[in-house]
Amino acid sequence: MKVDITLPNASSSMFRTHKSYSAEEILAAGGADAFGKKLGKSTEKLIKALQEGPAIEPFSDEEWTDLLRQLEATK
């Protein structure tokens, strides 16, 4: 069974760039891996994008100092 995967109508959703799919649609496409490949996505592309992305530090030096001070004060 071939499933036609189409992009959502941009004006009909609050999340115009994201469409959710039902479990039935994913299974009908052949499972999660097959579904992702039909949408042009793959694990390899995700890993490559994460590796090529910038290194992200969740807190600044000032925030780390403040957090460690709070931790020490609440021990």
PQR file with spaces between the fields and no chain letter, atoms N, CA, C, O and H, PARSE charges and radii, in Angstrom:
ATOM       1  N    MET     1       0.845   -1.179    0.000 -0.4000 1.5000
ATOM       2  CA   MET     1       0.000    0.000    0.000 -0.0000 2.0000
ATOM       3  C    MET     1       0.885    1.236    0.000  0.5500 1.7000
ATOM       4  O    MET     1       1.753    1.377    0.862 -0.5500 1.4000
ATOM       5  N    LYS     2       0.679    2.118   -0.941 -0.4000 1.5000
ATOM       6  CA   LYS     2       1.456    3.336   -1.053 -0.0000 2.0000
ATOM       7  C    LYS     2       0.690    4.484   -0.415  0.5500 1.7000
ATOM       8  O    LYS     2      -0.491    4.686   -0.699 -0.5500 1.4000
ATOM       9  H    LYS     2      -0.026    2.003   -1.642  0.4000 1.0000
ATOM      10  N    VAL     3       1.360    5.227    0.442 -0.4000 1.5000
ATOM      11  CA   VAL     3       0.727    6.344    1.129 -0.0000 2.0000
ATOM      12  C    VAL     3       1.249    7.642    0.543  0.5500 1.7000
ATOM      13  O    VAL     3       2.458    7.810    0.381 -0.5500 1.4000
ATOM      14  H    VAL     3       2.319    5.063    0.673  0.4000 1.0000
ATOM      15  N    ASP     4       0.354    8.554    0.228 -0.4000 1.5000
ATOM      16  CA   ASP     4       0.735    9.858   -0.290 -0.0000 2.0000
ATOM      17  C    ASP     4       0.899   10.813    0.886  0.5500 1.7000
ATOM      18  O    ASP     4      -0.071   11.124    1.578 -0.5500 1.4000
ATOM      19  H    ASP     4      -0.627    8.417    0.360  0.4000 1.0000
ATOM      20  N    ILE     5       2.121   11.277    1.112 -0.4000 1.5000
ATOM      21  CA   ILE     5       2.408   12.197    2.207 -0.0000 2.0000
ATOM      22  C    ILE     5       2.462   13.596    1.618  0.5500 1.7000
ATOM      23  O    ILE     5       3.313   13.893    0.779 -0.5500 1.4000
ATOM      24  H    ILE     5       2.908   11.025    0.550  0.4000 1.0000
ATOM      25  N    THR     6       1.555   14.450    2.059 -0.4000 1.5000
ATOM      26  CA   THR     6       1.512   15.820    1.554 -0.0000 2.0000
ATOM      27  C    THR     6       1.759   16.798    2.687  0.5500 1.7000
ATOM      28  O    THR     6       1.521   16.492    3.855 -0.5500 1.4000
ATOM      29  H    THR     6       0.864   14.208    2.740  0.4000 1.0000
ATOM      30  N    LEU     7       2.235   17.971    2.327 -0.4000 1.5000
ATOM      31  CA   LEU     7       2.453   19.015    3.326 -0.0000 2.0000
ATOM      32  C    LEU     7       1.118   19.638    3.705  0.5500 1.7000
ATOM      33  O    LEU     7       0.209   19.711    2.879 -0.5500 1.4000
ATOM      34  H    LEU     7       2.428   18.220    1.378  0.4000 1.0000
ATOM      35  N    PRO     8       0.995   20.090    4.959 -0.5600 1.5000
ATOM      36  CA   PRO     8      -0.268   20.684    5.400  0.2800 2.0000
ATOM      37  C    PRO     8      -0.526   22.032    4.747  0.5500 1.7000
ATOM      38  O    PRO     8       0.394   22.682    4.249 -0.5500 1.4000
ATOM      39  N    ASN     9      -1.758   22.434    4.755 -0.4000 1.5000
ATOM      40  CA   ASN     9      -2.148   23.749    4.264 -0.0000 2.0000
ATOM      41  C    ASN     9      -1.615   24.787    5.256  0.5500 1.7000
ATOM      42  O    ASN     9      -1.967   24.759    6.435 -0.5500 1.4000
ATOM      43  H    ASN     9      -2.505   21.906    5.160  0.4000 1.0000
ATOM      44  N    ALA    10      -0.775   25.691    4.782 -0.4000 1.5000
ATOM      45  CA   ALA    10      -0.076   26.637    5.662 -0.0000 2.0000
ATOM      46  C    ALA    10      -1.027   27.553    6.420  0.5500 1.7000
ATOM      47  O    ALA    10      -0.692   27.989    7.522 -0.5500 1.4000
ATOM      48  H    ALA    10      -0.489   25.713    3.824  0.4000 1.0000
ATOM      49  N    SER    11      -2.180   27.858    5.881 -0.4000 1.5000
ATOM      50  CA   SER    11      -3.068   28.804    6.549 -0.0000 2.0000
ATOM      51  C    SER    11      -4.008   28.146    7.547  0.5500 1.7000
ATOM      52  O    SER    11      -4.762   28.844    8.226 -0.5500 1.4000
ATOM      53  H    SER    11      -2.452   27.505    4.986  0.4000 1.0000
ATOM      54  N    SER    12      -3.985   26.830    7.655 -0.4000 1.5000
ATOM      55  CA   SER    12      -4.945   26.145    8.502 -0.0000 2.0000
ATOM      56  C    SER    12      -4.411   25.770    9.881  0.5500 1.7000
ATOM      57  O    SER    12      -5.147   25.194   10.683 -0.5500 1.4000
ATOM      58  H    SER    12      -3.373   26.263    7.104  0.4000 1.0000
ATOM      59  N    SER    13      -3.168   26.076   10.170 -0.4000 1.5000
ATOM      60  CA   SER    13      -2.582   25.606   11.417 -0.0000 2.0000
ATOM      61  C    SER    13      -1.806   26.713   12.118  0.5500 1.7000
ATOM      62  O    SER    13      -1.211   27.581   11.479 -0.5500 1.4000
ATOM      63  H    SER    13      -2.571   26.544    9.519  0.4000 1.0000
ATOM      64  N    MET    14      -1.826   26.661   13.450 -0.4000 1.5000
ATOM      65  CA   MET    14      -1.028   27.595   14.226 -0.0000 2.0000
ATOM      66  C    MET    14       0.463   27.277   14.037  0.5500 1.7000
ATOM      67  O    MET    14       1.302   28.177   14.034 -0.5500 1.4000
ATOM      68  H    MET    14      -2.310   25.955   13.969  0.4000 1.0000
ATOM      69  N    PHE    15       0.777   25.988   13.881 -0.4000 1.5000
ATOM      70  CA   PHE    15       2.142   25.539   13.641 -0.0000 2.0000
ATOM      71  C    PHE    15       2.277   25.291   12.145  0.5500 1.7000
ATOM      72  O    PHE    15       2.211   24.148   11.694 -0.5500 1.4000
ATOM      73  H    PHE    15       0.095   25.256   13.883  0.4000 1.0000
ATOM      74  N    ARG    16       2.461   26.337   11.393 -0.4000 1.5000
ATOM      75  CA   ARG    16       2.398   26.248    9.935 -0.0000 2.0000
ATOM      76  C    ARG    16       3.492   25.392    9.326  0.5500 1.7000
ATOM      77  O    ARG    16       3.306   24.853    8.236 -0.5500 1.4000
ATOM      78  H    ARG    16       2.515   27.265   11.759  0.4000 1.0000
ATOM      79  N    THR    17       4.630   25.250    9.997 -0.4000 1.5000
ATOM      80  CA   THR    17       5.717   24.474    9.417 -0.0000 2.0000
ATOM      81  C    THR    17       5.743   23.041    9.933  0.5500 1.7000
ATOM      82  O    THR    17       6.555   22.239    9.472 -0.5500 1.4000
ATOM      83  H    THR    17       4.781   25.688   10.883  0.4000 1.0000
ATOM      84  N    HIS    18       4.885   22.710   10.866 -0.4000 1.5000
ATOM      85  CA   HIS    18       4.908   21.367   11.454 -0.0000 2.0000
ATOM      86  C    HIS    18       3.549   20.701   11.304  0.5500 1.7000
ATOM      87  O    HIS    18       2.514   21.289   11.619 -0.5500 1.4000
ATOM      88  H    HIS    18       4.226   23.362   11.241  0.4000 1.0000
ATOM      89  N    LYS    19       3.570   19.489   10.828 -0.4000 1.5000
ATOM      90  CA   LYS    19       2.335   18.722   10.733 -0.0000 2.0000
ATOM      91  C    LYS    19       2.526   17.476   11.566  0.5500 1.7000
ATOM      92  O    LYS    19       3.595   16.866   11.548 -0.5500 1.4000
ATOM      93  H    LYS    19       4.411   19.012   10.573  0.4000 1.0000
ATOM      94  N    SER    20       1.510   17.100   12.285 -0.4000 1.5000
ATOM      95  CA   SER    20       1.584   15.861   13.036 -0.0000 2.0000
ATOM      96  C    SER    20       0.889   14.772   12.227  0.5500 1.7000
ATOM      97  O    SER    20      -0.051   15.036   11.477 -0.5500 1.4000
ATOM      98  H    SER    20       0.641   17.596   12.300  0.4000 1.0000
ATOM      99  N    TYR    21       1.361   13.572   12.392 -0.4000 1.5000
ATOM     100  CA   TYR    21       0.821   12.424   11.668 -0.0000 2.0000
ATOM     101  C    TYR    21       0.336   11.398   12.684  0.5500 1.7000
ATOM     102  O    TYR    21       0.902   11.265   13.769 -0.5500 1.4000
ATOM     103  H    TYR    21       2.124   13.358   13.001  0.4000 1.0000
ATOM     104  N    SER    22      -0.702   10.686   12.324 -0.4000 1.5000
ATOM     105  CA   SER    22      -1.240    9.663   13.217 -0.0000 2.0000
ATOM     106  C    SER    22      -0.386    8.405   13.139  0.5500 1.7000
ATOM     107  O    SER    22       0.383    8.209   12.198 -0.5500 1.4000
ATOM     108  H    SER    22      -1.162   10.793   11.442  0.4000 1.0000
ATOM     109  N    ALA    23      -0.539    7.571   14.139 -0.4000 1.5000
ATOM     110  CA   ALA    23       0.180    6.291   14.148 -0.0000 2.0000
ATOM     111  C    ALA    23      -0.226    5.455   12.940  0.5500 1.7000
ATOM     112  O    ALA    23       0.600    4.735   12.378 -0.5500 1.4000
ATOM     113  H    ALA    23      -1.163    7.731   14.904  0.4000 1.0000
ATOM     114  N    GLU    24      -1.481    5.544   12.542 -0.4000 1.5000
ATOM     115  CA   GLU    24      -1.953    4.778   11.385 -0.0000 2.0000
ATOM     116  C    GLU    24      -1.239    5.223   10.109  0.5500 1.7000
ATOM     117  O    GLU    24      -0.883    4.388    9.278 -0.5500 1.4000
ATOM     118  H    GLU    24      -2.152    6.128   12.999  0.4000 1.0000
ATOM     119  N    GLU    25      -1.026    6.536    9.946 -0.4000 1.5000
ATOM     120  CA   GLU    25      -0.317    7.043    8.764 -0.0000 2.0000
ATOM     121  C    GLU    25       1.125    6.557    8.747  0.5500 1.7000
ATOM     122  O    GLU    25       1.653    6.188    7.698 -0.5500 1.4000
ATOM     123  H    GLU    25      -1.316    7.215   10.621  0.4000 1.0000
ATOM     124  N    ILE    26       1.756    6.560    9.910 -0.4000 1.5000
ATOM     125  CA   ILE    26       3.155    6.119    9.999 -0.0000 2.0000
ATOM     126  C    ILE    26       3.256    4.633    9.705  0.5500 1.7000
ATOM     127  O    ILE    26       4.141    4.208    8.962 -0.5500 1.4000
ATOM     128  H    ILE    26       1.327    6.860   10.762  0.4000 1.0000
ATOM     129  N    LEU    27       2.363    3.839   10.278 -0.4000 1.5000
ATOM     130  CA   LEU    27       2.382    2.401   10.026 -0.0000 2.0000
ATOM     131  C    LEU    27       2.050    2.081    8.575  0.5500 1.7000
ATOM     132  O    LEU    27       2.637    1.168    7.994 -0.5500 1.4000
ATOM     133  H    LEU    27       1.644    4.184   10.881  0.4000 1.0000
ATOM     134  N    ALA    28       1.127    2.812    7.990 -0.4000 1.5000
ATOM     135  CA   ALA    28       0.752    2.583    6.592 -0.0000 2.0000
ATOM     136  C    ALA    28       1.918    2.890    5.648  0.5500 1.7000
ATOM     137  O    ALA    28       2.017    2.309    4.568 -0.5500 1.4000
ATOM     138  H    ALA    28       0.651    3.553    8.462  0.4000 1.0000
ATOM     139  N    ALA    29       2.797    3.802    6.059 -0.4000 1.5000
ATOM     140  CA   ALA    29       3.954    4.150    5.240 -0.0000 2.0000
ATOM     141  C    ALA    29       5.055    3.100    5.348  0.5500 1.7000
ATOM     142  O    ALA    29       6.007    3.119    4.569 -0.5500 1.4000
ATOM     143  H    ALA    29       2.717    4.274    6.937  0.4000 1.0000
ATOM     144  N    GLY    30       4.934    2.190    6.303 -0.4000 1.5000
ATOM     145  CA   GLY    30       5.938    1.137    6.458 -0.0000 2.0000
ATOM     146  C    GLY    30       6.724    1.232    7.743  0.5500 1.7000
ATOM     147  O    GLY    30       7.756    0.576    7.882 -0.5500 1.4000
ATOM     148  H    GLY    30       4.160    2.174    6.937  0.4000 1.0000
ATOM     149  N    GLY    31       6.271    2.022    8.674 -0.4000 1.5000
ATOM     150  CA   GLY    31       6.960    2.161    9.951 -0.0000 2.0000
ATOM     151  C    GLY    31       7.700    3.481   10.045  0.5500 1.7000
ATOM     152  O    GLY    31       7.728    4.261    9.093 -0.5500 1.4000
ATOM     153  H    GLY    31       5.433    2.555    8.561  0.4000 1.0000
ATOM     154  N    ALA    32       8.294    3.723   11.191 -0.4000 1.5000
ATOM     155  CA   ALA    32       8.931    5.016   11.464 -0.0000 2.0000
ATOM     156  C    ALA    32      10.093    5.308   10.522  0.5500 1.7000
ATOM     157  O    ALA    32      10.214    6.427   10.023 -0.5500 1.4000
ATOM     158  H    ALA    32       8.272    3.090   11.965  0.4000 1.0000
ATOM     159  N    ASP    33      10.955    4.313   10.270 -0.4000 1.5000
ATOM     160  CA   ASP    33      12.099    4.548    9.386 -0.0000 2.0000
ATOM     161  C    ASP    33      11.644    4.852    7.964  0.5500 1.7000
ATOM     162  O    ASP    33      12.115    5.808    7.348 -0.5500 1.4000
ATOM     163  H    ASP    33      10.857    3.404   10.676  0.4000 1.0000
ATOM     164  N    ALA    34      10.737    4.048    7.449 -0.4000 1.5000
ATOM     165  CA   ALA    34      10.236    4.268    6.083 -0.0000 2.0000
ATOM     166  C    ALA    34       9.514    5.600    5.982  0.5500 1.7000
ATOM     167  O    ALA    34       9.653    6.314    4.989 -0.5500 1.4000
ATOM     168  H    ALA    34      10.354    3.271    7.950  0.4000 1.0000
ATOM     169  N    PHE    35       8.746    5.934    7.006 -0.4000 1.5000
ATOM     170  CA   PHE    35       8.006    7.202    7.018 -0.0000 2.0000
ATOM     171  C    PHE    35       8.972    8.379    6.976  0.5500 1.7000
ATOM     172  O    PHE    35       8.780    9.319    6.205 -0.5500 1.4000
ATOM     173  H    PHE    35       8.633    5.354    7.813  0.4000 1.0000
ATOM     174  N    GLY    36      10.002    8.326    7.801 -0.4000 1.5000
ATOM     175  CA   GLY    36      11.008    9.392    7.819 -0.0000 2.0000
ATOM     176  C    GLY    36      11.711    9.537    6.491  0.5500 1.7000
ATOM     177  O    GLY    36      11.944   10.654    6.027 -0.5500 1.4000
ATOM     178  H    GLY    36      10.158    7.563    8.428  0.4000 1.0000
ATOM     179  N    LYS    37      12.054    8.414    5.869 -0.4000 1.5000
ATOM     180  CA   LYS    37      12.731    8.462    4.572 -0.0000 2.0000
ATOM     181  C    LYS    37      11.822    9.068    3.514  0.5500 1.7000
ATOM     182  O    LYS    37      12.296    9.799    2.644 -0.5500 1.4000
ATOM     183  H    LYS    37      11.865    7.507    6.245  0.4000 1.0000
ATOM     184  N    LYS    38      10.512    8.776    3.570 -0.4000 1.5000
ATOM     185  CA   LYS    38       9.578    9.350    2.608 -0.0000 2.0000
ATOM     186  C    LYS    38       9.469   10.868    2.792  0.5500 1.7000
ATOM     187  O    LYS    38       9.179   11.590    1.838 -0.5500 1.4000
ATOM     188  H    LYS    38      10.127    8.182    4.277  0.4000 1.0000
ATOM     189  N    LEU    39       9.699   11.347    4.009 -0.4000 1.5000
ATOM     190  CA   LEU    39       9.675   12.787    4.275 -0.0000 2.0000
ATOM     191  C    LEU    39      11.037   13.434    4.032  0.5500 1.7000
ATOM     192  O    LEU    39      11.189   14.646    4.184 -0.5500 1.4000
ATOM     193  H    LEU    39       9.935   10.760    4.783  0.4000 1.0000
ATOM     194  N    GLY    40      12.037   12.613    3.651 -0.4000 1.5000
ATOM     195  CA   GLY    40      13.370   13.149    3.389 -0.0000 2.0000
ATOM     196  C    GLY    40      14.210   13.331    4.635  0.5500 1.7000
ATOM     197  O    GLY    40      15.160   14.115    4.635 -0.5500 1.4000
ATOM     198  H    GLY    40      11.913   11.629    3.528  0.4000 1.0000
ATOM     199  N    LYS    41      13.877   12.623    5.690 -0.4000 1.5000
ATOM     200  CA   LYS    41      14.616   12.732    6.943 -0.0000 2.0000
ATOM     201  C    LYS    41      15.305   11.401    7.232  0.5500 1.7000
ATOM     202  O    LYS    41      14.830   10.348    6.807 -0.5500 1.4000
ATOM     203  H    LYS    41      13.106   11.986    5.690  0.4000 1.0000
ATOM     204  N    SER    42      16.423   11.449    7.955 -0.4000 1.5000
ATOM     205  CA   SER    42      17.119   10.224    8.329 -0.0000 2.0000
ATOM     206  C    SER    42      17.936   10.464    9.589  0.5500 1.7000
ATOM     207  O    SER    42      18.222   11.604    9.955 -0.5500 1.4000
ATOM     208  H    SER    42      16.809   12.305    8.300  0.4000 1.0000
ATOM     209  N    THR    43      18.296    9.392   10.229 -0.4000 1.5000
ATOM     210  CA   THR    43      19.119    9.469   11.436 -0.0000 2.0000
ATOM     211  C    THR    43      20.472   10.084   11.101  0.5500 1.7000
ATOM     212  O    THR    43      21.017   10.870   11.875 -0.5500 1.4000
ATOM     213  H    THR    43      18.063    8.466    9.931  0.4000 1.0000
ATOM     214  N    GLU    44      21.005    9.718    9.942 -0.4000 1.5000
ATOM     215  CA   GLU    44      22.312   10.236    9.532 -0.0000 2.0000
ATOM     216  C    GLU    44      22.280   11.760    9.382  0.5500 1.7000
ATOM     217  O    GLU    44      23.215   12.447    9.794 -0.5500 1.4000
ATOM     218  H    GLU    44      20.561    9.079    9.313  0.4000 1.0000
ATOM     219  N    LYS    45      21.194   12.287    8.788 -0.4000 1.5000
ATOM     220  CA   LYS    45      21.071   13.739    8.628 -0.0000 2.0000
ATOM     221  C    LYS    45      20.973   14.429    9.988  0.5500 1.7000
ATOM     222  O    LYS    45      21.560   15.494   10.184 -0.5500 1.4000
ATOM     223  H    LYS    45      20.435   11.729    8.454  0.4000 1.0000
ATOM     224  N    LEU    46      20.241   13.836   10.923 -0.4000 1.5000
ATOM     225  CA   LEU    46      20.109   14.413   12.257 -0.0000 2.0000
ATOM     226  C    LEU    46      21.452   14.441   12.970  0.5500 1.7000
ATOM     227  O    LEU    46      21.825   15.459   13.553 -0.5500 1.4000
ATOM     228  H    LEU    46      19.765   12.971   10.763  0.4000 1.0000
ATOM     229  N    ILE    47      22.180   13.333   12.927 -0.4000 1.5000
ATOM     230  CA   ILE    47      23.491   13.260   13.581 -0.0000 2.0000
ATOM     231  C    ILE    47      24.442   14.284   12.969  0.5500 1.7000
ATOM     232  O    ILE    47      25.168   14.970   13.689 -0.5500 1.4000
ATOM     233  H    ILE    47      21.877   12.506   12.454  0.4000 1.0000
ATOM     234  N    LYS    48      24.438   14.388   11.642 -0.4000 1.5000
ATOM     235  CA   LYS    48      25.321   15.347   10.962 -0.0000 2.0000
ATOM     236  C    LYS    48      24.971   16.779   11.351  0.5500 1.7000
ATOM     237  O    LYS    48      25.865   17.586   11.607 -0.5500 1.4000
ATOM     238  H    LYS    48      23.848   13.831   11.057  0.4000 1.0000
ATOM     239  N    ALA    49      23.680   17.104   11.400 -0.4000 1.5000
ATOM     240  CA   ALA    49      23.256   18.455   11.773 -0.0000 2.0000
ATOM     241  C    ALA    49      23.672   18.783   13.203  0.5500 1.7000
ATOM     242  O    ALA    49      24.099   19.904   13.480 -0.5500 1.4000
ATOM     243  H    ALA    49      22.953   16.448   11.193  0.4000 1.0000
ATOM     244  N    LEU    50      23.553   17.818   14.112 -0.4000 1.5000
ATOM     245  CA   LEU    50      23.960   18.053   15.503 -0.0000 2.0000
ATOM     246  C    LEU    50      25.465   18.233   15.618  0.5500 1.7000
ATOM     247  O    LEU    50      25.930   19.074   16.387 -0.5500 1.4000
ATOM     248  H    LEU    50      23.206   16.907   13.886  0.4000 1.0000
ATOM     249  N    GLN    51      26.236   17.451   14.860 -0.4000 1.5000
ATOM     250  CA   GLN    51      27.695   17.563   14.906 -0.0000 2.0000
ATOM     251  C    GLN    51      28.181   18.873   14.303  0.5500 1.7000
ATOM     252  O    GLN    51      29.168   19.441   14.770 -0.5500 1.4000
ATOM     253  H    GLN    51      25.859   16.768   14.235  0.4000 1.0000
ATOM     254  N    GLU    52      27.496   19.359   13.266 -0.4000 1.5000
ATOM     255  CA   GLU    52      27.932   20.582   12.598 -0.0000 2.0000
ATOM     256  C    GLU    52      27.402   21.850   13.268  0.5500 1.7000
ATOM     257  O    GLU    52      27.827   22.956   12.933 -0.5500 1.4000
ATOM     258  H    GLU    52      26.695   18.897   12.886  0.4000 1.0000
ATOM     259  N    GLY    53      26.485   21.694   14.205 -0.4000 1.5000
ATOM     260  CA   GLY    53      25.919   22.847   14.890 -0.0000 2.0000
ATOM     261  C    GLY    53      26.911   23.457   15.860  0.5500 1.7000
ATOM     262  O    GLY    53      27.919   22.838   16.199 -0.5500 1.4000
ATOM     263  H    GLY    53      26.139   20.796   14.478  0.4000 1.0000
ATOM     264  N    PRO    54      26.629   24.656   16.301 -0.5600 1.5000
ATOM     265  CA   PRO    54      27.532   25.310   17.248  0.2800 2.0000
ATOM     266  C    PRO    54      27.467   24.661   18.629  0.5500 1.7000
ATOM     267  O    PRO    54      26.426   24.147   19.040 -0.5500 1.4000
ATOM     268  N    ALA    55      28.577   24.693   19.321 -0.4000 1.5000
ATOM     269  CA   ALA    55      28.601   24.198   20.697 -0.0000 2.0000
ATOM     270  C    ALA    55      27.785   25.165   21.546  0.5500 1.7000
ATOM     271  O    ALA    55      27.985   26.377   21.478 -0.5500 1.4000
ATOM     272  H    ALA    55      29.422   25.110   18.987  0.4000 1.0000
ATOM     273  N    ILE    56      26.886   24.642   22.327 -0.4000 1.5000
ATOM     274  CA   ILE    56      25.987   25.500   23.095 -0.0000 2.0000
ATOM     275  C    ILE    56      26.252   25.293   24.585  0.5500 1.7000
ATOM     276  O    ILE    56      26.215   24.172   25.091 -0.5500 1.4000
ATOM     277  H    ILE    56      26.723   23.657   22.383  0.4000 1.0000
ATOM     278  N    GLU    57      26.514   26.382   25.257 -0.4000 1.5000
ATOM     279  CA   GLU    57      26.697   26.359   26.706 -0.0000 2.0000
ATOM     280  C    GLU    57      25.391   26.834   27.327  0.5500 1.7000
ATOM     281  O    GLU    57      24.951   27.950   27.054 -0.5500 1.4000
ATOM     282  H    GLU    57      26.544   27.293   24.845  0.4000 1.0000
ATOM     283  N    PRO    58      24.758   25.996   28.167 -0.5600 1.5000
ATOM     284  CA   PRO    58      23.443   26.370   28.696  0.2800 2.0000
ATOM     285  C    PRO    58      23.449   27.563   29.643  0.5500 1.7000
ATOM     286  O    PRO    58      22.437   28.250   29.778 -0.5500 1.4000
ATOM     287  N    PHE    59      24.571   27.817   30.295 -0.4000 1.5000
ATOM     288  CA   PHE    59      24.639   28.920   31.253 -0.0000 2.0000
ATOM     289  C    PHE    59      25.891   29.740   31.022  0.5500 1.7000
ATOM     290  O    PHE    59      26.924   29.217   30.605 -0.5500 1.4000
ATOM     291  H    PHE    59      25.394   27.259   30.186  0.4000 1.0000
ATOM     292  N    SER    60      25.791   31.027   31.296 -0.4000 1.5000
ATOM     293  CA   SER    60      26.976   31.892   31.225 -0.0000 2.0000
ATOM     294  C    SER    60      27.820   31.640   32.473  0.5500 1.7000
ATOM     295  O    SER    60      27.365   30.993   33.416 -0.5500 1.4000
ATOM     296  H    SER    60      24.951   31.452   31.635  0.4000 1.0000
ATOM     297  N    ASP    61      29.049   32.154   32.476 -0.4000 1.5000
ATOM     298  CA   ASP    61      29.922   31.993   33.650 -0.0000 2.0000
ATOM     299  C    ASP    61      29.279   32.613   34.890  0.5500 1.7000
ATOM     300  O    ASP    61      29.367   32.063   35.988 -0.5500 1.4000
ATOM     301  H    ASP    61      29.419   32.680   31.710  0.4000 1.0000
ATOM     302  N    GLU    62      28.643   33.743   34.703 -0.4000 1.5000
ATOM     303  CA   GLU    62      27.971   34.420   35.821 -0.0000 2.0000
ATOM     304  C    GLU    62      26.826   33.554   36.376  0.5500 1.7000
ATOM     305  O    GLU    62      26.655   33.440   37.590 -0.5500 1.4000
ATOM     306  H    GLU    62      28.571   34.190   33.811  0.4000 1.0000
ATOM     307  N    GLU    63      26.056   32.953   35.475 -0.4000 1.5000
ATOM     308  CA   GLU    63      24.947   32.094   35.914 -0.0000 2.0000
ATOM     309  C    GLU    63      25.455   30.855   36.640  0.5500 1.7000
ATOM     310  O    GLU    63      24.873   30.438   37.641 -0.5500 1.4000
ATOM     311  H    GLU    63      26.196   33.045   34.489  0.4000 1.0000
ATOM     312  N    TRP    64      26.565   30.249   36.129 -0.4000 1.5000
ATOM     313  CA   TRP    64      27.148   29.086   36.820 -0.0000 2.0000
ATOM     314  C    TRP    64      27.593   29.464   38.230  0.5500 1.7000
ATOM     315  O    TRP    64      27.339   28.724   39.180 -0.5500 1.4000
ATOM     316  H    TRP    64      27.038   30.587   35.316  0.4000 1.0000
ATOM     317  N    THR    65      28.247   30.596   38.369 -0.4000 1.5000
ATOM     318  CA   THR    65      28.718   31.047   39.678 -0.0000 2.0000
ATOM     319  C    THR    65      27.541   31.233   40.631  0.5500 1.7000
ATOM     320  O    THR    65      27.598   30.810   41.786 -0.5500 1.4000
ATOM     321  H    THR    65      28.454   31.198   37.597  0.4000 1.0000
ATOM     322  N    ASP    66      26.484   31.862   40.150 -0.4000 1.5000
ATOM     323  CA   ASP    66      25.287   32.081   40.965 -0.0000 2.0000
ATOM     324  C    ASP    66      24.629   30.750   41.344  0.5500 1.7000
ATOM     325  O    ASP    66      24.218   30.564   42.489 -0.5500 1.4000
ATOM     326  H    ASP    66      26.437   32.206   39.212  0.4000 1.0000
ATOM     327  N    LEU    67      24.531   29.825   40.381 -0.4000 1.5000
ATOM     328  CA   LEU    67      23.924   28.519   40.676 -0.0000 2.0000
ATOM     329  C    LEU    67      24.722   27.732   41.705  0.5500 1.7000
ATOM     330  O    LEU    67      24.151   27.130   42.615 -0.5500 1.4000
ATOM     331  H    LEU    67      24.866   29.977   39.451  0.4000 1.0000
ATOM     332  N    LEU    68      26.044   27.738   41.561 -0.4000 1.5000
ATOM     333  CA   LEU    68      26.888   27.020   42.523 -0.0000 2.0000
ATOM     334  C    LEU    68      26.803   27.652   43.913  0.5500 1.7000
ATOM     335  O    LEU    68      26.822   26.947   44.921 -0.5500 1.4000
ATOM     336  H    LEU    68      26.508   28.227   40.822  0.4000 1.0000
ATOM     337  N    ARG    69      26.709   29.003   43.963 -0.4000 1.5000
ATOM     338  CA   ARG    69      26.553   29.681   45.242 -0.0000 2.0000
ATOM     339  C    ARG    69      25.233   29.275   45.904  0.5500 1.7000
ATOM     340  O    ARG    69      25.191   29.007   47.105 -0.5500 1.4000
ATOM     341  H    ARG    69      26.693   29.576   43.143  0.4000 1.0000
ATOM     342  N    GLN    70      24.154   29.233   45.107 -0.4000 1.5000
ATOM     343  CA   GLN    70      22.845   28.824   45.638 -0.0000 2.0000
ATOM     344  C    GLN    70      22.868   27.373   46.112  0.5500 1.7000
ATOM     345  O    GLN    70      22.289   27.038   47.146 -0.5500 1.4000
ATOM     346  H    GLN    70      24.189   29.451   44.132  0.4000 1.0000
ATOM     347  N    LEU    71      23.535   26.525   45.353 -0.4000 1.5000
ATOM     348  CA   LEU    71      23.635   25.113   45.745 -0.0000 2.0000
ATOM     349  C    LEU    71      24.367   24.964   47.070  0.5500 1.7000
ATOM     350  O    LEU    71      23.935   24.221   47.951 -0.5500 1.4000
ATOM     351  H    LEU    71      24.006   26.797   44.514  0.4000 1.0000
ATOM     352  N    GLU    72      25.468   25.670   47.201 -0.4000 1.5000
ATOM     353  CA   GLU    72      26.254   25.608   48.439 -0.0000 2.0000
ATOM     354  C    GLU    72      25.458   26.140   49.621  0.5500 1.7000
ATOM     355  O    GLU    72      25.568   25.615   50.728 -0.5500 1.4000
ATOM     356  H    GLU    72      25.820   26.274   46.486  0.4000 1.0000
ATOM     357  N    ALA    73      24.657   27.177   49.397 -0.4000 1.5000
ATOM     358  CA   ALA    73      23.864   27.780   50.465 -0.0000 2.0000
ATOM     359  C    ALA    73      22.706   26.885   50.909  0.5500 1.7000
ATOM     360  O    ALA    73      22.249   26.998   52.046 -0.5500 1.4000
ATOM     361  H    ALA    73      24.568   27.604   48.497  0.4000 1.0000
ATOM     362  N    THR    74      22.238   26.026   50.060 -0.4000 1.5000
ATOM     363  CA   THR    74      21.084   25.188   50.393 -0.0000 2.0000
ATOM     364  C    THR    74      21.462   23.774   50.843  0.5500 1.7000
ATOM     365  O    THR    74      20.583   22.945   51.078 -0.5500 1.4000
ATOM     366  H    THR    74      22.609   25.935   49.136  0.4000 1.0000
ATOM     367  N    LYS    75      22.761   23.496   50.964 -0.4000 1.5000
ATOM     368  CA   LYS    75      23.179   22.159   51.413 -0.0000 2.0000
ATOM     369  C    LYS    75      22.823   21.933   52.855  0.5500 1.7000
ATOM     370  O    LYS    75      23.100   20.864   53.398 -0.5500 1.4000
ATOM     371  H    LYS    75      23.474   24.170   50.773  0.4000 1.0000
